[in-house]
Amino acid sequence: MTFILNILHKNFSLLASDRKATAKGPCTINMPGITIHAKDGATIQGVKKIYLSSDKLQALGIAGNTQEHPYTAVIEQSTSINESLRSIRQHMEGFLCIEDRASVLKLGSYMENQGIVTFFDSDQNSYFSNLHVFSVLHNATKIFWCDNNGSLLIHIGSGSNSLEQAVGRDEILKFAASVQSIEQLDHCLEWLKLTYKKVSTIDPGSGEDFVAVLSTRDNPEFRTVSSE
């Protein structure tokens, strides 16, 4: 229950996430310094969904079951892009039930986990975003880059399924094409504010409030640019 959105441009990368977590039925929610037991489910605001590497040159946004993304700890201590991507791939492979087919036959419902890790590769002089999805039954990964004018919009989580309905396909394409430089940061943040509000009215699992981090060529360390 999440909405992660990445605006990827040849000269910058902006990663945003909502801060709402929802669990249905009896549940236990583990957060740094606190464990919450809820009999009838719970909704929590202010949940961390974006993780930065120790050198702040990589940013990761996650969707799904937080406890099924243990590689976040590796990325928070990492200063190597390849190490981070390798840890994600290794976790995805280990998460599959390919060798335990008996459990597959007994499997009921299951959750698909998703993530976006974005970074500036100085060796290639390019921004990249790596999208990955995984569950006990499947996994996939795809790398994106943007070398033309305009930007790419990459999005995951339950809110991703409602984005086009909430905002409109034409409006999404128009916005992506309109982003030409980082000087339009205020324009991007305003668009994100309206988008998160619209998506949250359709998808009950997505929150209206969001946080965003930004990396630019002249300052590739990710830093917070919005905390609504």
C-alpha positions as CSV (number, residue, x, y, z in Angstrom):
1,M,0.0,0.0,0.0
2,T,2.3,2.7,-1.3
3,F,2.9,5.2,-4.1
4,I,6.5,5.7,-5.2
5,L,7.2,8.0,-8.2
6,N,10.5,8.8,-9.8
7,I,11.0,11.7,-12.2
8,L,14.1,10.8,-14.2
9,H,15.9,13.4,-16.3
10,K,19.3,13.4,-18.0
11,N,20.4,16.0,-15.5
12,F,18.7,15.0,-12.3
13,S,16.6,12.4,-10.6
14,L,13.8,13.1,-8.1
15,L,12.3,10.3,-6.1
16,A,9.1,10.7,-4.1
17,S,7.0,8.5,-1.8
18,D,3.9,8.8,0.3
19,R,4.3,8.1,4.1
20,K,1.3,6.0,4.8
21,A,1.2,2.4,5.8
22,T,-1.9,0.3,6.1
23,A,-2.3,-3.2,7.5
24,K,-5.6,-5.2,7.6
25,G,-6.7,-7.7,10.3
26,P,-4.5,-8.7,13.3
27,C,-1.0,-7.5,12.6
28,T,2.4,-6.6,14.1
29,I,4.2,-3.5,12.7
30,N,7.9,-3.2,13.4
31,M,9.5,0.2,13.1
32,P,12.8,1.5,14.4
33,G,12.5,1.6,18.2
34,I,8.9,0.5,18.4
35,T,6.7,-2.5,17.8
36,I,2.9,-2.1,17.3
37,H,0.4,-4.9,17.8
38,A,-3.0,-4.1,16.3
39,K,-6.0,-6.5,16.6
40,D,-8.1,-4.9,13.9
41,G,-5.5,-3.5,11.6
42,A,-3.8,-0.2,11.6
43,T,-2.9,2.9,9.6
44,I,0.3,4.7,10.3
45,Q,1.5,8.1,8.9
46,G,5.2,9.1,8.6
47,V,6.5,5.7,7.5
48,K,9.9,5.6,5.9
49,K,9.9,4.3,2.3
50,I,13.0,6.0,0.9
51,Y,16.5,4.9,1.8
52,L,19.8,6.5,1.0
53,S,23.2,5.0,0.6
54,S,25.9,6.0,3.1
55,D,27.4,8.4,0.6
56,K,23.9,9.7,-0.4
57,L,24.6,8.9,-4.1
58,Q,21.9,6.3,-4.3
59,A,18.2,6.5,-3.4
60,L,15.9,3.6,-3.0
61,G,12.1,3.6,-2.8
62,I,10.2,0.4,-1.8
63,A,6.7,-0.9,-2.0
64,G,5.1,-4.0,-0.6
65,N,6.0,-5.7,2.7
66,T,8.8,-3.7,4.3
67,Q,10.2,-6.8,6.1
68,E,10.6,-8.5,2.7
69,H,13.2,-5.8,1.6
70,P,16.1,-6.6,4.0
71,Y,18.6,-5.4,1.4
72,T,17.8,-1.9,2.4
73,A,20.3,-2.3,5.2
74,V,23.0,-3.2,2.6
75,I,22.2,-0.1,0.5
76,E,22.2,2.2,3.6
77,Q,25.8,1.1,4.2
78,S,26.9,1.0,0.6
79,T,29.1,3.3,-1.4
80,S,29.0,1.0,-4.5
81,I,26.3,1.1,-7.1
82,N,27.1,-2.4,-8.3
83,E,27.1,-3.8,-4.7
84,S,23.6,-2.4,-4.2
85,L,22.2,-3.7,-7.4
86,R,23.9,-7.1,-6.7
87,S,22.3,-7.3,-3.3
88,I,18.9,-6.7,-4.7
89,R,19.3,-9.3,-7.4
90,Q,20.5,-11.9,-4.9
91,H,17.6,-11.2,-2.6
92,M,15.1,-11.5,-5.4
93,E,16.6,-14.9,-6.5
94,G,16.6,-16.2,-3.0
95,F,13.0,-15.1,-2.5
96,L,11.7,-17.4,-5.2
97,C,10.1,-20.8,-4.3
98,I,11.5,-22.5,-7.5
99,E,13.1,-25.3,-5.5
100,D,10.3,-25.6,-3.0
101,R,7.5,-26.4,-5.4
102,A,5.5,-28.2,-2.6
103,S,4.9,-24.8,-0.9
104,V,3.9,-23.3,-4.3
105,L,1.0,-25.8,-4.5
106,K,-0.2,-24.7,-1.1
107,L,0.3,-21.1,-1.8
108,G,-2.8,-18.8,-1.3
109,S,-2.6,-15.1,-1.8
110,Y,0.8,-13.4,-1.9
111,M,2.2,-9.9,-2.2
112,E,4.4,-8.6,-5.0
113,N,7.2,-6.4,-3.7
114,Q,8.6,-3.6,-5.8
115,G,11.5,-1.1,-5.7
116,I,13.2,1.7,-7.6
117,V,16.9,2.5,-7.0
118,T,18.1,5.7,-8.8
119,F,21.6,7.1,-9.0
120,F,24.1,9.1,-11.1
121,D,26.8,6.9,-12.7
122,S,29.8,9.2,-13.0
123,D,31.7,6.6,-15.1
124,Q,28.9,6.6,-17.7
125,N,28.0,10.3,-17.2
126,S,24.3,9.4,-16.9
127,Y,21.4,9.0,-14.5
128,F,19.9,5.6,-14.2
129,S,16.9,4.1,-12.4
130,N,16.6,0.4,-11.8
131,L,13.1,-0.9,-11.3
132,H,12.7,-4.3,-9.7
133,V,9.7,-6.5,-8.7
134,F,9.7,-9.8,-6.9
135,S,7.5,-12.3,-5.2
136,V,7.7,-16.0,-4.2
137,L,6.6,-16.8,-7.8
138,H,8.4,-14.4,-10.1
139,N,10.9,-11.6,-10.4
140,A,11.9,-9.0,-12.9
141,T,14.2,-6.0,-13.3
142,K,14.6,-3.2,-15.8
143,I,17.0,-0.3,-16.0
144,F,15.9,3.2,-17.3
145,W,17.9,6.2,-18.5
146,C,16.9,9.5,-20.2
147,D,19.1,11.0,-22.9
148,N,16.5,13.2,-24.6
149,N,14.7,16.4,-23.6
150,G,11.8,15.9,-21.2
151,S,11.7,13.2,-18.5
152,L,10.6,9.7,-17.7
153,L,8.0,9.0,-15.0
154,I,8.6,5.6,-13.3
155,H,6.1,4.6,-10.6
156,I,5.3,1.6,-8.3
157,G,3.0,0.6,-5.5
158,S,-0.7,0.4,-5.2
159,G,-1.0,4.1,-6.2
160,S,0.7,3.3,-9.4
161,N,-2.4,1.4,-10.6
162,S,-4.5,4.5,-10.0
163,L,-2.2,7.2,-11.4
164,E,-3.6,7.3,-14.9
165,Q,-7.2,7.2,-13.7
166,A,-6.5,10.0,-11.2
167,V,-4.4,12.3,-13.3
168,G,-5.2,11.3,-16.9
169,R,-2.8,9.8,-19.5
170,D,-2.6,13.0,-21.6
171,E,-1.7,15.1,-18.5
172,I,1.0,12.6,-17.4
173,L,2.6,12.7,-20.9
174,K,2.3,16.5,-21.1
175,F,4.0,16.9,-17.7
176,A,6.8,14.4,-18.5
177,A,7.5,16.3,-21.8
178,S,7.4,19.7,-20.1
179,V,10.2,19.0,-17.6
180,Q,13.3,20.4,-19.4
181,S,15.6,21.3,-16.5
182,I,16.1,21.4,-12.8
183,E,15.1,25.1,-12.8
184,Q,11.5,23.7,-13.0
185,L,11.8,22.1,-9.6
186,D,9.0,24.1,-8.1
187,H,6.8,23.0,-11.1
188,C,7.7,19.4,-10.4
189,L,6.9,19.6,-6.7
190,E,3.6,21.3,-7.3
191,W,2.7,18.6,-9.8
192,L,3.7,16.0,-7.3
193,K,1.5,17.6,-4.6
194,L,-1.5,17.6,-6.8
195,T,-0.8,14.1,-8.1
196,Y,-0.4,12.6,-4.6
197,K,-3.7,14.2,-3.5
198,K,-5.6,12.9,-6.5
199,V,-4.2,9.4,-6.3
200,S,-5.0,9.2,-2.5
201,T,-8.6,9.9,-3.2
202,I,-8.8,6.8,-5.4
203,D,-6.4,4.4,-3.8
204,P,-7.1,4.1,0.0
205,G,-3.6,2.6,0.5
206,S,-1.8,5.7,-0.7
207,G,-1.3,8.8,1.4
208,E,-1.6,12.4,0.3
209,D,1.5,13.6,2.2
210,F,4.8,12.9,0.5
211,V,8.5,13.3,0.8
212,A,10.9,13.7,-2.1
213,V,14.7,13.6,-2.5
214,L,16.7,15.1,-5.4
215,S,20.1,14.5,-7.0
216,T,21.5,16.8,-9.7
217,R,24.7,16.7,-11.8
218,D,26.2,19.6,-10.0
219,N,25.3,18.1,-6.6
220,P,24.7,14.3,-7.0
221,E,24.1,13.7,-3.3
222,F,20.4,13.1,-2.7
223,R,18.8,15.6,-0.3
224,T,15.3,16.2,0.8
225,V,13.4,18.9,-1.2
226,S,9.9,18.3,0.0
227,S,8.4,17.1,3.2
228,E,4.6,17.8,3.1
